[in-house]
Amino acid sequence: MNRSFIRIAPSPIAKETRHNKSKSYMTHELVPIETPKISNIPIIRKNQIREKSKTPSSMDLNSIYTSNLMIKKEIPFIIRRKKNIVFNFKSVSKKLNLKQLNKTYDQPQCPYVSFSVKSQIGMISNKPKPNNQDSYFTISEFAKSKFKAFFGVCDGHGLYGHLVSDEIKFALPKLLEEKFKTEKEPIDWESALSQSIIRVHETVINKPKLNSDFSGSTLNCILINKDELYCANVGDSRAVLGRKQNEKFVSVPLSKDHKLNDYGERRRIERLGGRVDNVHTPSGISLGPLRVYIGVQNIPGLAMSRSIGDKKASDIGVIPDPEIIKIHLTNDDKFVIIASDGLWDVISSEQAVDICRFSWKSGHIHSASEVLIKEATRKWQEKQQYMDDITVLVIFLKPSWNILEN
């Protein structure tokens, strides 16, 4: 094979990038292309070209990854820059907005999953809240393994809830990866997840610059290891699985909301000195959900039975221990939705799965989280002038695990 270089004029996309301030040709880092010997080139007649060629519009856009290395493998005709990747396809530029793609996909996509994520700040009296207390993390090649992926959503509460959720977002993946590096296979992932989450809680409540006395966060995370899926949950963020049964989609719960109307959760808190009650009006009318209080005091008023942080509430039975479930994925399992209660307070699990199935069928996975947030926003606005922070992460699962591994 002869090695040569080709020079390609910038595409319409290249003209739109901020790196190209000139209308004339630019100097690009050229990608070497293997050119076959002349004797190996098949002869194609002129009238066969239209029949044989495929336009970019017929390509599977889901196979175009944002990773520099993976794009080089998938598509030979590209212009590769040091900081940016530009496709040399006119029809792709109409369908694929690179800026939006970078916002939606934080990591290169591994062979097993594609994902869509969006987070929206809440509103009070039709004005944005001071902080979006939700956080999320997306690692589609966890621990540098193409067979593992790790995703999570955290929903902070209290004055410093946004700082707690950020701490979880950065600390948990690092701690779990340390477990992966130090322990030998096969790893007990349920134990590793539980221990890592407890360590994050201890880090939060002992961090000098983070006052977590009355601030904390939920956590719902998904670890995918080949055909195994682990869901670890603390609090009232939720994960559901979209499973195809015959021609219908059903929602399969992957976590249980840790609310105070659960008898076991309430009993634990009351046994340790906590009080579980509603907020009452002066006339004695109960308002809102059940909340946790310290004795006769009206603090902290937490509306969940488990959380990370919340140092004072942890003294009366609000624990950081996750509930973990494990399932074996099949080809009927199509996607997972993880979201904060900003979604689940106005949209049921069944409704969310029903909305996402359209994105799955059309292949427009990048729009799944946005469609769910738009519908949730509409329902919040119908009810009141308040809207909670909403974060939605949709993971689309791909089948044939063993084939990909081999």
C-alpha positions in Angstrom: 0.0 0.0 0.0 1.2 3.5 -0.8 0.9 6.2 1.9 -0.2 9.6 0.7 -1.9 12.8 1.9 -4.9 14.5 0.5 -5.9 18.2 0.6 -9.5 19.0 1.1 -11.2 22.4 0.9 -13.1 23.4 4.0 -16.7 22.2 4.1 -19.6 24.5 4.9 -19.2 23.4 8.5 -15.6 24.5 8.6 -16.5 28.0 7.5 -18.9 28.3 10.5 -16.3 27.3 13.1 -14.8 30.0 15.2 -11.3 28.8 14.3 -11.8 29.8 10.6 -11.8 33.6 10.3 -10.7 33.6 6.7 -12.7 32.8 3.6 -9.7 31.4 1.9 -8.3 27.9 2.3 -6.9 27.0 5.7 -4.0 24.7 6.6 -5.3 21.6 8.3 -3.6 18.7 10.0 -3.9 16.1 7.3 -4.9 12.5 8.0 -2.9 9.9 6.2 -5.0 7.7 4.0 -4.0 4.3 2.7 -4.2 4.3 -1.1 -4.4 0.9 -2.8 -2.2 -0.1 -5.7 -3.6 0.6 -9.1 -3.8 -3.1 -9.9 -6.2 -3.5 -6.9 -8.6 -0.7 -7.8 -11.9 -2.1 -9.2 -13.2 -0.6 -12.4 -16.6 1.0 -12.0 -18.4 2.1 -15.1 -19.8 5.6 -15.3 -23.4 4.6 -15.3 -22.9 2.5 -12.2 -21.7 5.3 -9.9 -25.1 6.6 -8.9 -26.3 3.1 -8.1 -23.3 2.1 -6.1 -22.7 5.2 -4.1 -24.3 5.9 -0.8 -25.1 9.4 0.3 -24.3 10.5 3.9 -28.0 10.9 4.5 -28.3 7.1 4.4 -25.7 6.6 7.1 -26.4 5.7 10.6 -25.7 9.0 12.5 -25.6 7.1 15.8 -22.3 5.5 14.6 -20.7 8.9 14.2 -18.9 9.3 17.5 -17.5 12.5 19.0 -14.2 10.9 19.9 -11.3 11.9 17.7 -9.9 8.4 17.6 -13.2 6.7 16.9 -14.2 9.1 14.1 -10.9 8.4 12.4 -11.8 4.7 12.4 -15.4 5.1 11.3 -15.0 7.8 8.6 -11.9 8.0 6.4 -12.5 11.4 4.8 -12.3 13.9 7.6 -10.3 17.0 8.4 -8.7 16.6 11.8 -7.8 19.7 13.8 -6.0 19.9 17.1 -9.0 21.1 19.0 -11.9 20.4 16.8 -13.2 17.8 14.4 -14.9 18.8 11.2 -17.0 16.5 9.0 -16.6 17.0 5.3 -20.2 16.0 4.5 -22.7 18.7 3.4 -25.8 16.6 4.2 -24.5 15.7 7.7 -24.0 19.4 8.5 -27.8 19.9 8.0 -28.7 17.1 10.4 -26.0 17.3 13.0 -25.3 20.5 15.0 -21.8 20.0 16.4 -22.2 22.5 19.2 -25.4 20.8 20.3 -23.7 17.4 20.0 -20.9 18.5 22.3 -23.4 19.7 24.9 -25.4 16.5 24.8 -22.6 13.9 24.7 -19.9 14.6 27.4 -17.8 11.5 26.6 -16.9 9.3 23.6 -19.6 6.7 23.1 -18.7 3.2 24.0 -20.0 0.3 21.9 -22.7 -0.6 24.4 -24.5 2.7 25.1 -25.5 6.0 23.7 -27.0 8.7 26.0 -28.8 12.0 26.1 -28.7 14.3 29.1 -30.1 17.7 29.9 -30.4 19.7 33.1 -32.7 22.8 33.7 -32.7 25.2 36.6 -36.0 25.6 38.5 -38.2 28.7 38.9 -39.7 30.6 41.9 -42.4 33.1 41.1 -41.5 32.7 37.4 -37.9 33.7 38.1 -34.9 31.4 37.9 -33.6 30.0 41.2 -30.2 31.1 42.5 -28.6 27.8 41.7 -29.4 24.6 39.9 -28.8 22.1 42.7 -28.9 19.1 40.3 -25.7 17.5 39.0 -24.9 14.5 36.8 -22.0 12.5 35.5 -21.7 10.5 32.3 -18.7 8.1 31.8 -19.3 5.9 28.8 -15.9 4.1 29.0 -15.6 3.8 32.8 -12.1 2.9 34.2 -10.8 3.0 30.6 -12.8 -0.1 29.8 -15.1 -0.2 26.7 -17.2 -2.8 28.5 -18.1 -0.6 31.4 -20.2 2.6 31.7 -21.1 4.7 34.7 -23.9 7.3 34.9 -25.5 9.2 37.8 -27.9 12.0 38.8 -27.7 14.0 42.1 -30.4 16.3 43.4 -29.1 18.7 46.1 -31.2 20.3 48.8 -30.6 22.9 51.5 -28.5 26.1 51.4 -25.4 24.3 50.1 -27.1 21.4 48.2 -25.5 22.4 44.9 -22.1 22.0 46.5 -22.9 18.6 47.9 -24.2 17.3 44.6 -21.1 18.6 42.8 -18.9 16.8 45.4 -20.7 13.5 44.7 -20.4 14.1 40.9 -16.6 14.4 41.1 -15.7 12.1 44.0 -17.8 9.0 43.4 -16.4 8.0 40.0 -12.9 8.4 41.3 -13.5 6.3 44.4 -15.2 3.5 42.4 -12.4 3.5 39.9 -9.9 3.0 42.7 -11.8 -0.1 43.7 -11.7 -1.4 40.2 -7.9 -0.9 40.1 -7.1 -2.3 43.5 -9.4 -5.3 43.5 -9.0 -8.4 41.4 -11.7 -9.7 39.0 -14.4 -10.8 39.5 -15.2 -7.6 41.5 -18.2 -7.5 43.8 -19.7 -4.4 42.2 -22.6 -4.2 44.7 -20.1 -4.0 47.6 -17.8 -1.7 45.7 -20.7 0.7 44.9 -22.0 0.7 48.5 -18.6 1.3 50.1 -17.8 4.1 47.6 -21.0 5.9 48.3 -20.5 5.7 52.1 -17.0 7.1 51.6 -18.5 10.0 49.6 -20.9 10.7 52.4 -18.1 10.7 55.0 -16.1 13.1 52.8 -19.0 15.5 52.5 -19.9 15.7 56.2 -16.2 16.0 57.2 -15.2 18.6 54.6 -14.3 21.8 56.5 -15.3 24.2 53.7 -18.6 22.5 53.1 -21.3 23.1 55.7 -23.5 20.0 55.3 -25.4 20.3 58.7 -28.7 21.0 56.8 -27.6 20.4 53.2 -27.4 17.2 51.3 -28.2 15.4 48.0 -29.8 12.4 46.5 -27.9 10.0 44.3 -29.2 7.6 41.6 -26.4 5.9 39.6 -26.2 3.2 37.0 -23.2 1.0 36.4 -23.2 -1.2 33.3 -20.7 -4.0 33.1 -21.1 -6.0 29.9 -24.6 -7.5 30.2 -25.0 -6.6 33.9 -26.7 -3.5 35.1 -26.4 -2.2 38.7 -28.6 0.6 40.1 -27.6 2.2 43.4 -30.1 4.7 44.9 -30.1 7.1 47.9 -33.1 9.4 48.2 -35.9 10.1 45.8 -34.2 10.4 42.4 -35.4 7.5 40.3 -34.3 5.1 37.5 -36.6 3.1 35.2 -35.9 0.6 32.5 -37.8 0.8 29.1 -38.4 -2.8 28.1 -40.0 -4.0 24.8 -42.6 -6.7 25.2 -44.0 -7.8 21.9 -44.9 -4.5 20.3 -45.4 -2.6 23.5 -43.0 -0.8 25.9 -43.3 -1.3 29.7 -41.5 0.5 32.5 -39.5 -1.7 34.9 -38.5 0.1 38.2 -34.8 0.0 39.0 -35.0 1.9 42.2 -37.4 2.7 45.1 -38.0 6.3 46.2 -36.9 6.7 49.8 -39.9 8.5 51.2 -41.2 8.7 54.7 -44.5 7.0 53.9 -42.5 3.7 53.7 -43.2 1.9 57.0 -39.6 0.5 57.4 -38.0 3.8 56.7 -40.2 5.8 59.0 -39.8 3.2 61.8 -36.0 3.4 61.7 -36.1 7.2 62.0 -38.6 7.3 64.9 -36.7 4.6 66.7 -33.6 6.8 66.6 -35.3 9.9 68.0 -36.6 11.5 64.8 -40.1 12.9 64.4 -42.1 12.3 61.1 -44.9 14.8 60.4 -46.4 17.1 57.9 -46.3 20.9 57.8 -49.5 22.2 59.4 -51.4 25.4 58.9 -52.5 27.5 62.0 -55.9 25.8 61.7 -54.3 22.3 61.8 -54.5 21.4 58.1 -51.7 19.1 56.9 -49.7 20.4 53.9 -47.2 18.7 51.6 -45.3 15.5 52.1 -44.2 13.9 55.4 -40.9 15.4 56.7 -38.2 14.5 59.2 -37.7 16.7 62.3 -35.4 16.5 65.3 -37.6 16.0 68.4 -40.0 18.9 68.9 -37.9 21.2 66.7 -39.0 22.2 63.2 -35.7 21.4 61.7 -34.5 20.0 59.3 -37.8 19.3 57.6 -36.3 16.8 55.1 -38.8 15.1 52.8 -36.8 11.9 52.3 -35.5 9.1 54.5 -32.0 8.7 53.0 -29.5 11.2 51.7 -25.8 12.0 51.3 -24.8 14.8 53.6 -27.4 16.2 56.0 -25.2 15.8 59.0 -27.8 16.6 61.6 -30.5 14.4 60.1 -28.0 11.5 59.9 -28.0 11.5 63.7 -31.7 10.6 63.7 -31.8 7.8 61.2 -31.5 9.5 57.8 -28.9 7.2 56.3 -26.6 7.4 53.2 -26.8 3.6 52.7 -27.8 2.9 49.1 -30.3 0.2 47.9 -28.7 -1.7 45.0 -30.3 -4.0 42.5 -28.7 -6.0 39.8 -30.3 -7.2 36.5 -29.0 -9.1 33.5 -29.7 -7.1 30.3 -31.4 -8.7 27.3 -32.1 -7.5 23.8 -35.6 -6.5 25.0 -34.1 -3.9 27.3 -33.9 -0.7 25.2 -33.2 2.3 27.4 -32.8 3.5 31.0 -34.1 6.9 32.3 -32.5 8.4 35.4 -34.0 11.7 36.6 -34.3 14.0 39.6 -37.8 14.4 41.2 -38.3 17.5 39.2 -39.4 15.1 36.4 -41.0 12.4 38.6 -43.2 14.8 40.5 -45.2 15.6 37.3 -44.5 12.6 35.0 -45.0 9.0 35.9 -42.5 6.2 35.1 -45.0 4.8 32.5 -45.4 8.2 30.8 -41.7 8.8 30.7 -41.1 5.4 29.0 -43.9 6.0 26.6 -42.3 9.4 25.6 -38.8 7.9 25.2 -40.0 5.1 22.9 -40.5 7.6 20.1 -36.9 8.7 20.3 -35.8 5.0 20.4 -37.9 4.2 17.3 -36.8 7.2 15.3 -33.1 6.9 16.3 -33.1 10.6 17.5 -31.6 9.7 20.8 -30.1 13.1 21.4 -33.6 14.6 21.7 -34.9 12.2 24.4 -33.9 14.1 27.5 -35.0 17.5 26.0 -38.5 16.2 25.1 -39.0 14.9 28.6 -37.9 18.2 30.2 -40.2 20.2 27.9 -43.2 18.0 28.9 -42.3 18.3 32.6 -41.9 22.1 32.3 -45.3 22.4 30.7 -46.9 20.4 33.5 -45.1 22.4 36.2 -46.4 25.7 34.6 -49.9 24.4 34.6 -49.9 23.7 38.3 -48.1 26.7 40.0 -45.5 29.4 39.7 -42.9 27.2 41.3 -40.8 24.6 39.3 -38.1 22.3 40.7 -34.8 21.8 39.0 -35.1 19.0 36.4 -32.3 16.7 35.2 -32.9 13.8 32.8 -30.4 11.3 31.6 -31.5 8.7 29.1 -29.2 5.8 28.3 -29.9 3.8 25.1 -28.7 0.2 25.4 -27.3 -1.7 22.5 -27.7 -5.5 22.1 -25.3 -8.3 21.1 -22.9 -8.0 24.1 -21.0 -11.2 23.4 -20.6 -10.5 19.7 -19.1 -7.1 20.5 -16.8 -8.5 23.1 -15.5 -11.3 20.8 
